[in-house]
Amino acid sequence: MKILHVISSLEVGGAQRLLSDLLPLVAKENLVSLLVFKNTDTIFEQYIKEKGIIINSLNVNCIYNPWIFVRLFFIVRKFDIIHIHLFPSLYWGALVQKFTRCRFFYTEHSTSNKRRNKKYLRFIEQKVYRSYDKIISISNQTEINLLQWLDLNKISKFIVVENGIDLQKFRKSYESILPKTSINLLMISRFTKAKDHSTIISAMELLRDDIHLYLVGDGETRNVNESLVKEKHLESRVHFLGNRNDIPQLISSCLIGIQSSHWEGFGLTAVEFMAAGK
């Protein structure tokens, strides 16, 4: 079976991380390709390529470029299943679906998004989601919130497939790559409005000096949180590590894993911490 996954980019995030784990497994029994709207030289893109997955790029700077529709139309016709991830790929997939015989799936990765603050979009999104053959939510709450937003009752096309991880990767014992002289706390997450780094940083003021916090990830709110660390004079105890490709080793090296969020679709990192016995 020929399967094409479509996502706007492979910038570091939960959906991209899930794809990097999922695609090599699916490729064992199917012909799998990945289509992105723009190139991003990230750890996920490098990892997927290393696993032999073909990554095609539309090379568009604007993800709302109308030429996306034309190029998508000719590409998807070569595949049996088109699996879409995230917005605005969600809308492009719904448009192209009307002109092909492919089966279109969409995965809902979050319990909330900014579009749901605009009530006038509800009617449009009802049409968009109905155009897909399957809507896959990564948790029960993700599906509940989606159906409430769409004002729809659950039907057979809506299903829940919870996120999974490679347990063996996180159950291994690794040599510590964090200082052994301190008590190490670890949070792995993009710096976005959905994540609550500021509460954890503020809490560090109340903890002993031998307790250190390591923050893995990057994103739009990183600068704000770096400023907060300086404001509270915590530079020696709160460490920003950026994007990393040694997550299992970092988790193995910490004492406590933290997942501080305003909202979550699933919280994949929390499962990884638990798999490592944290």
Secondary structure as GFF3:
##gff-version 3
##sequence-region A 1 278
A	DSSP	beta_strand	2	7	.	.	.	ID=ss1
A	DSSP	alpha_helix	14	26	.	.	.	ID=ss2
A	DSSP	beta_strand	31	36	.	.	.	ID=ss3
A	DSSP	alpha_helix	43	50	.	.	.	ID=ss4
A	DSSP	beta_strand	54	57	.	.	.	ID=ss5
A	DSSP	alpha_helix	67	76	.	.	.	ID=ss6
A	DSSP	beta_strand	81	85	.	.	.	ID=ss7
A	DSSP	alpha_helix	89	97	.	.	.	ID=ss8
A	DSSP	beta_strand	103	108	.	.	.	ID=ss9
A	DSSP	three_ten_helix	114	117	.	.	.	ID=ss10
A	DSSP	alpha_helix	121	130	.	.	.	ID=ss11
A	DSSP	beta_strand	134	137	.	.	.	ID=ss12
A	DSSP	alpha_helix	140	150	.	.	.	ID=ss13
A	DSSP	beta_strand	158	160	.	.	.	ID=ss14
A	DSSP	alpha_helix	167	171	.	.	.	ID=ss15
A	DSSP	beta_strand	183	188	.	.	.	ID=ss16
A	DSSP	alpha_helix	197	203	.	.	.	ID=ss17
A	DSSP	three_ten_helix	204	206	.	.	.	ID=ss18
A	DSSP	beta_strand	211	216	.	.	.	ID=ss19
A	DSSP	alpha_helix	222	231	.	.	.	ID=ss20
A	DSSP	beta_strand	238	242	.	.	.	ID=ss21
A	DSSP	alpha_helix	247	253	.	.	.	ID=ss22
A	DSSP	beta_strand	256	258	.	.	.	ID=ss23
A	DSSP	alpha_helix	268	275	.	.	.	ID=ss24
###
